[in-house]
Amino acid sequence: MLEKLPHAVGEALSGVRAGAQKAAFHTVAAQAPATLRVTSGAFADTAPIPARYTADGDGLSPPLAIAGVPDGAAALVLFVEDPDAPSPHPFVHLIAWNLRPEDQSLPEGAFASPAGDGTRQDLGRNSFQKEGWLPPDPPTGHGPHHYLFQAFALARPAELPAAPGRSALLDALQGNVIAKGMLTGIYERT
């Protein structure tokens, strides 16, 4: 959808960004220890996300692994945000909540996306108000976007309504995160 913005509009908005300091990792979970390791077999930390996982490709959710989950964790949350979006808050690409602590390996396509139904059901609403993976789709000419794959280990399961949005998730994380980790992928349209 954002690829349809004219290049000149993307360039004009290049200085307008929500900011990484507004991501959950740095706000509601700021005090939690960063002891989780989030990795992907598709890209390294701070490396480009392959087009296969974006709106320019198949739009599948990428494979992910979460290591270092502490004993006693009741649930995991995976929350993907784009703090470079030209909006007041980071753009939400995925909310997957109440994943079992044993779910430390998530295969390609695990989450509902334009490419398929996925296998995970506890999904929140992305910024397009759909449940599932919203593939990276930055405006042309806006510059590189950093996609923050944030994992949170929770002391107790998140009590959320069906298909929660960003605000409900942030409320559920407040005071409930016992460990966190992050993988950053980059995507840009020139």
Beta strands, then each sheet from edge to edge (+ up, - down):
strand 1: 37-39
strand 2: 47-48
strand 3: 64-67
strand 4: 75-82
strand 5: 91-99
strand 6: 105-106
strand 7: 145-154
strand 8: 177-187
sheet 1: 1+ 3- 6+
sheet 2: 2+ 8+ 7- 4+ 5-
end
